[in-house]
Amino acid sequence: MKIPIITLFALICLTVGTTNAQFTTLFNFNGVNSSQGADPWGALTISGARLYGMTAWGGANDKGCVFSIDTNGTGYKDILDFNTTNGLNPTGSLTISGNILYGMTAEGGANTMGCVFSIDTNGSGYTDLFDFNGTSGGNPAGSILLAGNELYGMAINAGRGFGTIFSVKKDGSGYSVLHDFNDTLGASPMGSLIISGNIIYGIATGGGAHWDGCIFSIDTTGAGYKDMFDFDGTNGGDAHGALTLSGKILYGMTQWGGANSVGNIFSIDTNGNGFKELLDFNITNGQRPCGSLILSGATLYGMTYQGGTNNDGLVFSLDTNGINFKNLLNFDSTNGSHPVSDLLLSGHILYGMTKDGGAKDSGVIFKIDSNS
């Protein structure tokens, strides 16, 4: 039986084309109570010909694991098993610097509210860098961001009760709460941050003027917090992913709201002006995108949790001007279902994971040739 991950995860036109991209299943996770992992919520990270990721369940203790696998699908290795003390139920992605991986867990650690950790890519040298304690934030749902010697992230609980933005050095010292959300200007951030210069951009899943979330910016010092844009349901709401930056334009997705109340794709200037709905999902072309977009040239790639031919979600592409939507792949349970994370682009190959589906209904790792 799969146990829900903390309550935050409880529920959760244009020219349209369809193409048959070259799809390959690289690996099937083999379920809870297994030596491998199950239910990956985050995205993959690449270094050379090796992919790294985390699962929320499975592993030796059925509390999630960190794994690595070759890009051709061979050599799967469980390099760390979570055991509550060292973390529990990671839901974000790993960040790599040299041969060190950095990540967060949603629960576990010294205070049961999650932790920030590092580990060598070979599985040695695990370090619990910081344990959330409620006052400093708790239950981080997204990924950690590395910029220079600083790690940045968000926690959905604690602070004033609506979540925090924080920074901590790579060695675990110098933890600082950069911002306490206060509901009016954002609340309960479930996504991840991006950085440009000394400005951090992100999305608060809830709060804001209409309680449907907001887009914000803040200096790396913690000064200058700005609620740039408030979702109101009609223009989207309840965004779980990160923003994608290209020049002075930010791209993102919401999992609810929009014209059909099942999410949309949008763009907005980095100054908070020029919000545009690029695409409204309509179930046929996808529903409830939980992850983030990636950008290659003038093409955006992403996934939806549901919708498509089998209502198991899909992989899509869309031009940055909002035209030429293409359904690249419909998940069908056998090849995976319900992706909740981001794609990874390396050369012309897209790598990704699904939370469910596959041989054991515990998720898959896959690749798609974007040229095909």
C-alpha positions as MATLAB code, in Angstrom:
seq = 'MKIPIITLFALICLTVGTTNAQFTTLFNFNGVNSSQGADPWGALTISGARLYGMTAWGGANDKGCVFSIDTNGTGYKDILDFNTTNGLNPTGSLTISGNILYGMTAEGGANTMGCVFSIDTNGSGYTDLFDFNGTSGGNPAGSILLAGNELYGMAINAGRGFGTIFSVKKDGSGYSVLHDFNDTLGASPMGSLIISGNIIYGIATGGGAHWDGCIFSIDTTGAGYKDMFDFDGTNGGDAHGALTLSGKILYGMTQWGGANSVGNIFSIDTNGNGFKELLDFNITNGQRPCGSLILSGATLYGMTYQGGTNNDGLVFSLDTNGINFKNLLNFDSTNGSHPVSDLLLSGHILYGMTKDGGAKDSGVIFKIDSNS';
ca = [
       0.000    0.000    0.000;
       1.349    3.396   -0.956;
       1.032    5.954    1.809;
       0.402    9.574    0.778;
       3.355   11.902    1.211;
       2.483   14.591    3.743;
      -0.773   16.381    3.278;
       0.605   18.943    0.877;
       0.518   16.338   -1.874;
      -3.066   15.422   -1.354;
      -5.032   16.856   -4.064;
      -2.812   17.691   -6.003;
      -7.250   26.988  -29.135;
      -4.020   26.710  -30.760;
      -2.676   24.541  -33.579;
      -2.267   21.101  -32.056;
      -0.065   18.363  -33.489;
       0.730   14.801  -32.518;
       4.051   13.119  -33.177;
       5.579    9.732  -32.461;
       8.825   10.519  -30.680;
      11.334    7.711  -30.192;
      10.603    6.556  -26.650;
      12.704    4.137  -24.584;
      12.018    2.832  -21.097;
      15.390    2.806  -19.351;
      14.337    1.389  -15.995;
      11.292    0.147  -14.101;
      11.239    0.846  -10.370;
      10.252   -2.326   -8.557;
       7.950   -1.101   -5.850;
       7.686   -0.299   -2.181;
       9.286   -2.713    0.266;
      11.934   -3.406   -2.363;
      15.686   -3.078   -2.580;
      15.217   -0.424   -5.243;
      13.096    2.698   -5.220;
       9.488    3.570   -5.912;
       7.487    6.681   -6.802;
      10.048    9.268   -7.976;
       8.665   12.791   -7.533;
      11.678   14.791   -8.630;
      13.678   15.183  -11.832;
      16.934   13.605  -12.941;
      20.380   15.222  -12.756;
      23.166   14.318  -15.203;
      26.947   14.181  -14.961;
      28.768   12.690  -17.925;
      26.992    9.469  -18.853;
      25.433    9.015  -15.416;
      21.982   10.055  -14.222;
      21.176   10.737  -10.562;
      17.794   10.942   -8.868;
      15.693   10.156   -5.818;
      12.557    8.191   -5.055;
      10.041    9.058   -2.369;
       9.487    5.435   -1.331;
      11.226    2.108   -1.713;
      14.844    1.411   -0.959;
      16.077   -0.808    1.858;
      13.869    0.892    4.454;
      10.943    1.846    2.196;
      11.587    5.487    3.029;
      13.094    6.552   -0.283;
      16.564    6.412   -1.781;
      19.188    8.199   -3.879;
      20.171    6.290   -7.021;
      22.362    6.502  -10.088;
      22.027    4.862  -13.505;
      23.825    5.052  -16.839;
      22.115    7.053  -19.578;
      21.663    3.800  -21.536;
      19.630    2.300  -18.674;
      22.292   -0.049  -17.305;
      24.191   -0.017  -14.023;
      21.379    1.006  -11.666;
      22.789    1.579   -8.182;
      21.022    2.490   -4.942;
      23.649    4.794   -3.429;
      21.760    5.891   -0.292;
      18.764    4.550    1.607;
      16.845    6.986    3.768;
      15.969    5.749    7.239;
      14.093    8.676    8.886;
      17.156    9.716   10.897;
      18.994   10.758    7.720;
      15.828   11.932    5.993;
      12.550   10.587    4.685;
      10.482   10.900    1.493;
      12.494   13.210   -0.786;
      10.176   14.900   -3.263;
      12.533   17.250   -5.100;
      15.602   16.839   -7.315;
      19.329   16.676   -6.690;
      21.823   19.432   -7.515;
      25.372   18.469   -8.471;
      28.650   20.330   -8.002;
      31.770   18.411   -8.988;
      31.313   14.992   -7.406;
      28.954   16.196   -4.667;
      25.171   15.876   -4.789;
      22.948   18.193   -2.717;
      19.308   17.526   -1.903;
      16.457   17.829    0.575;
      13.943   15.476    2.142;
      10.349   16.444    2.900;
      10.367   14.698    6.258;
      12.741   12.963    8.650;
      15.967   14.314   10.062;
      16.585   15.286   13.681;
      13.246   17.092   14.033;
      11.133   15.013   11.606;
      10.530   18.100    9.447;
      13.048   17.370    6.708;
      16.701   18.103    6.124;
      19.284   19.386    3.645;
      22.021   16.857    2.855;
      25.028   16.186    0.655;
      26.509   12.932   -0.606;
      29.324   11.955   -2.962;
      28.263   10.645   -6.359;
      29.759    7.259   -5.432;
      27.437    6.990   -2.432;
      29.995    7.774    0.262;
      30.310   10.817    2.506;
      26.675   11.422    3.436;
      26.340   14.631    5.489;
      23.198   15.987    7.139;
      23.846   19.691    6.521;
      20.773   21.141    8.206;
      17.672   19.907   10.017;
      14.501   21.967    9.765;
      12.912   22.643   13.122;
       9.682   24.500   12.463;
      10.897   27.983   13.303;
      13.403   27.795   10.452;
      10.861   26.220    8.129;
       9.702   22.681    7.611;
       8.790   20.038    5.037;
      10.525   21.343    1.891;
       8.749   20.049   -1.201;
      10.933   21.375   -4.010;
      14.595   21.201   -4.968;
      17.686   22.923   -3.635;
      19.329   25.652   -5.761;
      23.118   26.070   -5.747;
      24.688   29.455   -6.559;
      28.338   29.930   -5.653;
      28.781   28.759   -2.074;
      25.116   29.151   -1.163;
      22.196   26.763   -1.309;
      18.725   28.287   -1.638;
      15.351   26.660   -1.158;
      11.820   26.921    0.177;
       9.902   25.128    2.923;
       6.126   24.938    2.900;
       5.528   24.999    6.643;
       6.560   26.943    9.746;
       7.985   30.445    9.799;
       4.828   32.517   10.263;
       2.885   29.429    9.340;
       2.950   29.947    5.568;
       6.447   28.775    4.631;
       9.887   30.294    4.166;
      12.642   31.063    1.678;
      16.041   30.151    3.100;
      19.740   29.974    2.333;
      22.505   27.819    3.815;
      26.152   27.395    2.889;
      27.387   24.212    1.198;
      29.032   23.093    4.426;
      25.759   23.484    6.368;
      26.730   26.679    8.176;
      25.144   30.113    8.008;
      21.494   29.081    7.730;
      19.311   32.152    7.188;
      15.595   32.691    6.669;
      15.438   35.165    3.792;
      11.677   35.558    3.810;
       8.654   34.409    5.821;
       5.550   34.134    3.667;
       2.507   35.799    5.196;
      -0.361   34.508    3.007;
      -1.214   37.958    1.617;
       2.023   37.940   -0.410;
       2.229   34.212   -0.944;
       2.018   30.956    1.011;
       2.925   27.248    0.980;
       5.571   27.170   -1.779;
       5.787   23.675   -3.252;
       8.143   24.431   -6.115;
      11.772   25.432   -6.603;
      13.720   28.648   -7.080;
      15.765   29.983   -9.990;
      18.402   32.727   -9.899;
      19.625   35.444  -12.259;
      22.445   37.632  -10.974;
      21.451   38.500   -7.420;
      17.695   38.076   -8.000;
      15.804   34.924   -7.085;
      12.476   34.122   -8.767;
       9.848   31.651   -7.649;
       6.178   30.789   -7.311;
       4.145   30.532   -4.122;
       1.551   27.795   -4.537;
      -1.019   29.513   -2.337;
      -1.700   32.919   -0.877;
      -1.486   36.165   -2.786;
      -4.279   38.620   -3.456;
      -6.726   35.894   -4.560;
      -5.330   32.912   -2.578;
      -4.416   31.165   -5.839;
      -0.688   31.783   -5.523;
       1.713   34.367   -6.892;
       4.980   34.903   -8.758;
       7.643   36.636   -6.700;
      11.211   37.917   -6.763;
      13.662   38.556   -3.930;
      17.305   39.586   -3.600;
      19.767   36.909   -2.532;
      20.274   38.965    0.647;
      16.598   38.572    1.550;
      15.796   42.202    0.760;
      13.416   43.520   -1.857;
      10.713   40.845   -1.797;
       8.162   41.633   -4.521;
       4.838   39.996   -5.289;
       5.126   40.347   -9.079;
       1.867   38.754  -10.151;
      -1.182   37.242   -8.452;
      -3.026   34.277   -9.920;
      -6.795   34.486   -9.671;
      -8.014   31.140  -10.982;
      -9.023   32.517  -14.354;
      -5.395   33.139  -15.287;
      -4.150   30.026  -13.487;
      -3.486   28.880   -9.947;
      -1.828   26.378   -7.634;
       1.539   26.177   -9.394;
       3.913   23.478   -8.118;
       6.965   23.837  -10.354;
       9.727   26.353  -10.922;
       9.958   29.178  -13.434;
      12.129   28.983  -16.562;
      14.106   32.081  -17.588;
      15.071   33.187  -21.096;
      16.446   36.706  -21.369;
      13.878   38.903  -19.657;
      11.017   36.431  -19.957;
       9.892   33.900  -17.354;
       7.877   30.835  -18.384;
       5.846   28.609  -16.108;
       2.781   26.425  -15.606;
      -0.113   26.190  -13.190;
      -1.929   22.951  -12.392;
      -5.364   24.463  -11.890;
      -7.220   27.413  -13.334;
      -7.016   28.784  -16.837;
      -9.850   28.717  -19.363;
     -10.702   25.076  -18.638;
      -9.747   24.934  -14.949;
      -7.071   22.247  -15.544;
      -3.977   24.435  -15.781;
      -2.106   26.556  -18.287;
       1.282   27.663  -19.620;
       2.200   31.338  -19.230;
       4.953   33.875  -19.735;
       5.710   37.083  -17.856;
       8.434   39.730  -17.953;
      10.976   39.674  -15.115;
       9.633   43.088  -14.027;
       6.196   41.567  -13.447;
       4.567   43.043  -16.540;
       3.307   41.447  -19.720;
       1.625   38.320  -18.356;
       0.414   36.096  -21.226;
      -1.446   32.823  -21.251;
       0.348   30.816  -23.929;
      -1.765   27.673  -23.704;
      -4.783   26.459  -21.776;
      -4.823   22.750  -21.086;
      -8.100   21.036  -21.936;
      -7.572   17.413  -20.799;
      -7.071   16.218  -24.392;
      -3.810   18.180  -24.592;
      -2.960   17.552  -20.953;
      -4.161   18.314  -17.450;
      -2.568   19.377  -14.149;
       1.112   19.984  -14.931;
       2.956   19.560  -11.632;
       6.514   20.148  -12.810;
       8.445   22.830  -14.670;
       9.227   23.670  -18.279;
      12.621   23.309  -19.905;
      13.752   25.430  -22.830;
      15.759   24.583  -25.941;
      16.070   27.424  -28.433;
      12.523   28.634  -28.963;
      10.895   25.389  -27.840;
       9.479   24.599  -24.419;
       9.169   20.996  -23.211;
       7.089   19.746  -20.324;
       4.813   17.054  -18.924;
       1.332   16.893  -17.457;
       0.234   14.690  -14.569;
      -3.044   13.713  -16.223;
      -4.827   14.144  -19.524;
      -3.933   12.883  -22.957;
      -5.304    9.803  -24.674;
      -5.218    7.596  -21.578;
      -5.523   10.240  -18.859;
      -2.112    9.080  -17.578;
      -0.375   12.304  -18.592;
       1.789   13.216  -21.561;
       5.006   14.832  -22.797;
       4.590   17.928  -24.951;
       6.448   20.712  -26.731;
       5.340   24.271  -27.445;
       6.977   27.263  -29.095;
       7.726   30.152  -26.750;
       5.187   32.289  -28.647;
       2.417   29.840  -27.722;
       1.958   28.095  -31.085;
       2.837   24.667  -32.499;
       1.784   22.591  -29.513;
       2.817   18.960  -30.036;
       1.834   15.932  -28.013;
       5.110   13.980  -28.112;
       4.009   11.008  -26.019;
       0.914    9.709  -24.260;
       1.627    7.697  -21.125;
      -0.442    4.530  -20.921;
       0.480    2.964  -17.561;
       2.673    0.352  -19.271;
       5.209    2.999  -20.309;
       4.618    5.023  -17.142;
       1.938    7.308  -15.782;
       1.480   10.485  -13.743;
       4.756   12.401  -14.064;
       5.092   15.026  -11.347;
       8.532   16.405  -12.164;
      10.595   18.092  -14.877;
      12.287   16.767  -17.968;
      16.059   16.833  -18.377;
      17.507   17.743  -21.789;
      20.998   16.530  -22.712;
      21.888   17.156  -26.337;
      18.747   16.146  -28.198;
      17.680   13.521  -25.645;
      14.953   14.179  -23.097;
      15.156   12.159  -19.877;
      12.347   11.915  -17.365;
      10.545    9.872  -14.744;
       6.955    9.028  -13.905;
       5.617    8.492  -10.406;
       3.412    5.543  -11.343;
       3.094    2.959  -14.073;
       5.655    0.607  -15.528;
       6.160   -3.078  -14.761;
       5.521   -2.709  -11.006;
       3.318    0.412  -11.100;
       6.039    2.224   -9.156;
       7.321    4.523  -11.878;
       9.841    4.432  -14.706;
      12.895    6.233  -16.030;
      12.592    6.988  -19.737;
      14.201    8.878  -22.595;
      12.822   10.493  -25.735;
      14.764   11.516  -28.832;
      13.518   15.048  -29.454;
      14.772   14.900  -33.065;
      12.533   12.013  -34.033;
];
